[in-house]
Amino acid sequence: MAFSIDTERLSLRLRTKDDVECNLELLREDEGGTTLSLDDVARRMVERNIQARAEGFGVLSIRRLKEANSIGYYSLIVGRASFDEPEIAFEILPRFQGHGYATEAAGAVIDAAFATGRKKIWATVASWNAPSFLKKICSPHITEVPVKTANLFGWFETRQRNMTETESDSG
C-alpha cells in the first residue's frame, strides 16, 4: 500500500516523530487511558514503521494540507481479520471530528488497499459509534457480518463485484 497519499484536503504519510504527541493524546482518550510515555510511544512508532515496510501496509498519519500537526491516523491492520483481508482502523482527535476528514481519508486508504490486489477490507465498529459512517465509506458494496458480541458490528467491502459489473457493462 502507498505510504504517501494526498486527497483534496489531507496528506496521509507513514508516521514520524512529529506524530508522537498526537498519538499519545489519542491513547489517553481511549477507555482507561495509557501509562505510556512520549518515549514509549516514539519507540512503538519506530517498530511499527519497520513492520509496515516489511508487510507493505501500516499506520498513516493524517494532516490537513499545508499544516504540520497530525489530526489522527488511518491504517490497515491484521486486527480481527487477516493479512490478505486486513481491517481498516482510524482515530481522529475529537476537535477535528465532524468535518468529513475521516470519510475523506478512508476513501483514499481503501482505494490504496484495493490497488494492492486485495479483494476485501474489514472494519469493526463499536455499537456506540454510528455504523452509518462505515456505510458512507464502504458503499455501495458493504455487507454486515454478524458478530458474537453485542457491542460490535462487523463489516467488509469488496471491490471484486464492482470490477465484474464494470466488465459486464463494457462487454
VOBA-1610 file (N, C-alpha, C; in pm, whole numbers, padded with zeros to 5 digits, always signed):
BEGIN
Met+00085-00118+00000Met+00000+00000+00000Met+00089+00124+00000Ala+00045+00227-00063Ala+00121+00351-00066Ala+00137+00409+00074Phe+00254+00457+00105Phe+00279+00519+00235Phe+00271+00672+00227Ser+00229+00721+00113Ser+00213+00865+00093Ser+00090+00884+00004Ile-00015+00943+00061Ile-00141+00961-00011Ile-00190+01103+00014Asp-00226+01173-00092Asp-00285+01306-00078Asp-00429+01302-00128Thr-00516+01373-00059Thr-00653+01391-00103Thr-00674+01540-00126Glu-00796+01579-00149Glu-00826+01720-00173Glu-00783+01809-00056Arg-00804+01760+00068Arg-00774+01843+00185Arg-00670+01783+00279Leu-00628+01659+00254Leu-00546+01588+00352Leu-00418+01531+00292Ser-00323+01509+00380Ser-00200+01440+00347Ser-00185+01324+00445Leu-00172+01204+00393Leu-00153+01085+00476Leu-00013+01031+00449Arg+00065+01015+00555Arg+00204+00971+00545Arg+00233+00873+00657Leu+00330+00786+00633Leu+00378+00698+00739Leu+00418+00786+00857Arg+00380+00748+00976Arg+00402+00835+01094Arg+00551+00858+01120Thr+00578+00975+01177Thr+00715+01013+01213Thr+00716+01060+01359Lys+00833+01101+01405Lys+00845+01151+01542Lys+00755+01272+01566Asp+00720+01343+01461Asp+00631+01459+01474Asp+00488+01419+01513Asp+00456+01291+01502Asp+00321+01244+01531Asp+00306+01185+01671Val+00413+01182+01748Val+00412+01117+01879Val+00311+01182+01972Glu+00308+01314+01979Glu+00216+01381+02072Glu+00070+01355+02037Cys+00038+01358+01909Cys-00100+01329+01866Cys-00136+01186+01904Asn-00045+01093+01878Asn-00072+00953+01910Asn-00093+00933+02060Leu-00010+00997+02140Leu-00025+00986+02285Leu-00159+01047+02330Glu-00198+01157+02272Glu-00328+01218+02305Glu-00442+01123+02272Leu-00434+01057+02158Leu-00538+00960+02122Leu-00539+00842+02219Leu-00421+00794+02257Leu-00414+00683+02353Leu-00473+00724+02488Arg-00451+00847+02530Arg-00505+00894+02658Arg-00657+00904+02657Glu-00715+00923+02538Glu-00860+00934+02527Glu-00929+00800+02529Asp-00855+00694+02497Asp-00915+00560+02498Asp-00961+00526+02638Glu-01055+00432+02644Glu-01105+00387+02773Glu-00990+00344+02861Gly-00978+00400+02977Gly-00871+00364+03069Gly-00743+00440+03048Gly-00731+00514+02940Gly-00610+00594+02917Gly-00490+00508+02887Thr-00371+00560+02918Thr-00247+00487+02893Thr-00143+00525+02997Thr-00051+00436+03019Thr+00062+00465+03106Thr+00189+00490+03024Leu+00176+00487+02892Leu+00292+00507+02805Leu+00341+00651+02811Ser+00472+00667+02798Ser+00533+00799+02791Ser+00554+00837+02644Leu+00595+00962+02620Leu+00628+01004+02484Leu+00736+00915+02424Asp+00837+00881+02504Asp+00945+00793+02455Asp+00892+00654+02420Asp+00801+00600+02503Asp+00742+00470+02474Asp+00666+00472+02341Val+00587+00577+02322Val+00508+00590+02200Val+00601+00605+02080Ala+00706+00683+02094Ala+00801+00701+01984Ala+00866+00568+01946Arg+00905+00489+02046Arg+00965+00357+02019Arg+00867+00266+01945Arg+00741+00265+01990Arg+00640+00183+01924Arg+00619+00226+01779Met+00622+00356+01754Met+00604+00406+01619Met+00719+00361+01528Val+00842+00366+01579Val+00957+00320+01501Val+00940+00171+01468Glu+00902+00091+01568Glu+00881-00053+01548Glu+00771-00078+01445Arg+00663-00004+01453Arg+00552-00024+01359Arg+00589+00021+01219Asn+00672+00123+01205Asn+00716+00165+01072Asn+00804+00058+01008Ile+00890-00005+01087Ile+00973-00115+01036Ile+00882-00228+00989Gln+00783-00260+01071Gln+00687-00365+01036Gln+00608-00328+00910Ala+00568-00202+00899Ala+00491-00155+00783Ala+00571-00174+00655Arg+00696-00137+00658Arg+00779-00150+00538Arg+00796-00297+00499Ala+00803-00385+00599Ala+00818-00528+00572Ala+00688-00587+00518Glu+00573-00546+00573Glu+00444-00604+00536Glu+00376-00535+00419Gly+00411-00409+00395Gly+00350-00336+00285Gly+00229-00253+00323Phe+00192-00252+00451Phe+00088-00161+00498Phe+00111-00130+00644Gly+00062-00012+00686Gly+00084+00030+00823Gly+00000+00150+00859Val+00048+00225+00958Val-00027+00337+01014Val+00017+00467+00946Leu-00080+00539+00891Leu-00055+00666+00824Leu-00111+00780+00908Ser-00027+00878+00931Ser-00070+00999+01000Ser-00158+01081+00906Ile-00258+01148+00962Ile-00345+01236+00884Ile-00313+01380+00921Arg-00282+01459+00819Arg-00261+01603+00838Arg-00347+01678+00737Arg-00395+01794+00779Arg-00460+01880+00682Arg-00349+01938+00594Leu-00376+01951+00466Leu-00274+02002+00374Leu-00218+02135+00424Lys-00090+02149+00410Lys-00017+02272+00446Lys-00015+02299+00596Glu-00047+02198+00677Glu-00038+02212+00822Glu+00055+02104+00875Ala+00130+02137+00977Ala+00231+02046+01029Ala+00176+01942+01126Asn+00072+01976+01200Asn+00026+01888+01308Asn-00067+01779+01259Ser-00046+01660+01313Ser-00130+01545+01284Ser-00265+01563+01353Ile-00372+01515+01288Ile-00505+01522+01348Ile-00559+01382+01379Gly-00481+01280+01346Gly-00523+01143+01370Gly-00444+01047+01284Tyr-00499+00927+01265Tyr-00432+00828+01181Tyr-00533+00737+01113Tyr-00490+00674+01008Tyr-00561+00566+00941Tyr-00463+00455+00920Ser-00510+00332+00925Ser-00419+00221+00900Ser-00494+00098+00852Leu-00418+00009+00794Leu-00463-00127+00772Leu-00390-00211+00875Ile-00464-00299+00940Ile-00404-00387+01040Ile-00459-00527+01019Val-00391-00626+01073Val-00446-00761+01069Val-00565-00766+01163Gly-00553-00711+01283Gly-00665-00700+01376Gly-00746-00827+01389Arg-00877-00819+01367Arg-00966-00935+01375Arg-00976-01005+01240Ala-00897-00960+01142Ala-00907-01013+01006Ala-00780-01092+00972Ser-00724-01069+00853Ser-00604-01142+00809Ser-00516-01051+00725Phe-00397-01098+00695Phe-00305-01020+00613Phe-00365-00993+00475Asp-00428-01093+00415Asp-00484-01077+00281Asp-00616-01001+00280Glu-00685-00998+00394Glu-00811-00925+00408Glu-00801-00841+00535Pro-00720-00734+00531Pro-00694-00657+00653Pro-00814-00575+00699Glu-00801-00525+00819Glu-00903-00442+00880Glu-00856-00296+00872Ile-00947-00206+00842Ile-00915-00064+00841Ile-00941-00011+00983Ala-00850+00073+01029Ala-00863+00130+01163Ala-00828+00278+01156Phe-00890+00357+01241Phe-00861+00500+01241Phe-00900+00562+01374Glu-00841+00676+01399Glu-00882+00764+01509Glu-00854+00907+01465Ile-00947+00994+01499Ile-00934+01138+01473Ile-00950+01209+01606Leu-00864+01306+01632Leu-00878+01383+01755Leu-01018+01448+01759Pro-01084+01447+01874Pro-01222+01498+01883Pro-01241+01638+01825Arg-01146+01726+01843Arg-01164+01864+01794Arg-01165+01873+01641Phe-01126+01764+01573Phe-01127+01763+01426Phe-01237+01675+01370Gln-01319+01617+01455Gln-01429+01533+01409Gln-01543+01620+01359Gly-01623+01563+01271Gly-01740+01634+01219Gly-01712+01721+01098His-01593+01708+01038His-01558+01788+00921His-01538+01703+00796Gly-01567+01573+00806Gly-01552+01483+00692Gly-01412+01432+00668Tyr-01318+01463+00759Tyr-01180+01419+00739Tyr-01168+01267+00741Ala-01238+01201+00832Ala-01230+01055+00842Ala-01284+00990+00714Thr-01394+01040+00663Thr-01452+00985+00541Thr-01359+01004+00423Glu-01302+01124+00412Glu-01210+01154+00301Glu-01085+01066+00307Ala-01028+01053+00425Ala-00908+00970+00441Ala-00941+00822+00417Ala-01057+00778+00463Ala-01096+00638+00445Ala-01103+00600+00298Gly-01164+00686+00219Gly-01173+00658+00075Gly-01035+00638+00013Ala-00940+00722+00051Ala-00805+00713-00003Ala-00734+00585+00043Val-00750+00551+00171Val-00685+00431+00225Val-00747+00305+00164Ile-00878+00303+00151Ile-00945+00187+00091Ile-00901+00171-00054Asp-00897+00279-00130Asp-00851+00271-00269Asp-00707+00219-00276Ala-00620+00268-00188Ala-00480+00223-00186Ala-00472+00075-00150Ala-00557+00029-00059Ala-00557-00112-00021Ala-00601-00200-00138Phe-00707-00161-00207Phe-00753-00240-00321Phe-00655-00235-00437Ala-00577-00129-00447Ala-00476-00119-00552Ala-00367-00225-00536Thr-00356-00285-00417Thr-00259-00392-00394Thr-00311-00527-00438Gly-00435-00532-00485Gly-00494-00658-00530Gly-00584-00724-00428Arg-00598-00664-00313Arg-00686-00722-00211Arg-00831-00715-00259Lys-00909-00813-00216Lys-01049-00821-00258Lys-01146-00779-00147Lys-01101-00786-00021Lys-01188-00749+00091Lys-01111-00665+00191Ile-01181-00570+00248Ile-01129-00489+00358Ile-01234-00498+00469Trp-01188-00527+00589Trp-01278-00541+00703Trp-01274-00415+00789Ala-01379-00395+00863Ala-01382-00287+00963Ala-01470-00334+01078Thr-01434-00294+01196Thr-01514-00325+01314Thr-01545-00193+01382Val-01668-00176+01421Val-01707-00051+01486Val-01786-00086+01611Ala-01758-00014+01717Ala-01833-00034+01841Ala-01977+00011+01821Ser-02069-00052+01892Ser-02211-00021+01875Ser-02244+00123+01910Trp-02163+00186+01996Trp-02191+00325+02033Trp-02148+00421+01922Asn-02069+00373+01826Asn-02026+00457+01715Asn-02124+00436+01600Ala-02150+00539+01526Ala-02250+00531+01421Ala-02204+00441+01306Pro-02272+00326+01286Pro-02234+00241+01174Pro-02260+00308+01040Ser-02336+00415+01039Ser-02360+00486+00913Ser-02230+00540+00856Phe-02132+00568+00942Phe-02001+00613+00893Phe-01942+00508+00800Leu-01946+00381+00844Leu-01891+00275+00761Leu-01970+00259+00633Lys-02101+00277+00640Lys-02180+00270+00517Lys-02138+00381+00421Lys-02106+00498+00473Lys-02061+00608+00386Lys-01930+00573+00316Ile-01835+00520+00392Ile-01704+00495+00332Ile-01699+00368+00251Cys-01788+00275+00276Cys-01781+00145+00209Cys-01888+00123+00104Ser-01979+00213+00087Ser-02085+00193-00012Ser-02023+00192-00151Pro-02081+00120-00245Pro-02209+00053-00240Pro-02201-00095-00205His-02082-00150-00190His-02069-00294-00169His-02029-00325-00027Ile-02124-00315+00063Ile-02097-00339+00205Ile-02187-00451+00254Thr-02133-00531+00339Thr-02209-00641+00396Thr-02193-00638+00547Glu-02302-00648+00619Glu-02292-00658+00764Glu-02268-00804+00798Val-02170-00827+00883Val-02135-00962+00925Val-02171-00976+01071Pro-02253-01075+01107Pro-02290-01090+01247Pro-02167-01123+01332Val-02161-01065+01449Val-02054-01095+01543Val-02116-01143+01673Lys-02037-01209+01754Lys-02091-01271+01875Lys-02108-01174+01989Thr-02052-01060+01980Thr-02057-00964+02088Thr-02161-00857+02057Ala-02239-00820+02153Ala-02349-00727+02130Ala-02301-00586+02102Asn-02178-00553+02140Asn-02136-00414+02123Asn-02042-00393+02005Leu-02037-00486+01911Leu-01955-00468+01791Leu-02035-00501+01666Phe-02008-00430+01560Phe-02061-00461+01428Phe-01943-00500+01341Gly-01958-00599+01256Gly-01852-00635+01163Gly-01895-00599+01022Trp-01803-00549+00942Trp-01834-00505+00805Trp-01721-00545+00713Phe-01752-00564+00587Phe-01646-00569+00490Phe-01693-00509+00360Glu-01598-00465+00282Glu-01627-00414+00149Glu-01548-00496+00050Thr-01607-00524-00062Thr-01534-00593-00167Thr-01546-00515-00296Arg-01438-00503-00366Arg-01439-00435-00496Arg-01449-00535-00609Gln-01442-00665-00578Gln-01448-00766-00682Gln-01580-00756-00758Arg-01691-00738-00688Arg-01821-00724-00755Arg-01822-00600-00843Asn-01760-00493-00795Asn-01754-00369-00870Asn-01681-00391-01002Met-01568-00462-01000Met-01493-00487-01122Met-01575-00572-01218Thr-01647-00672-01168Thr-01729-00758-01252Thr-01839-00677-01320Glu-01902-00586-01244Glu-02007-00501-01302Glu-01950-00416-01413Thr-01833-00359-01392Thr-01771-00274-01494Thr-01738-00354-01619Glu-01685-00476-01601Glu-01651-00559-01715Glu-01776-00595-01795Ser-01887-00628-01726Ser-02009-00667-01798Ser-02071-00546-01866Asp-02054-00426-01811Asp-02107-00306-01876Asp-02033-00275-02005Ser-01903-00303-02008Ser-01824-00266-02124Ser-01829-00373-02233Gly-01881-00493-02201Gly-01878-00605-02295Gly-01995-00606-02381
//
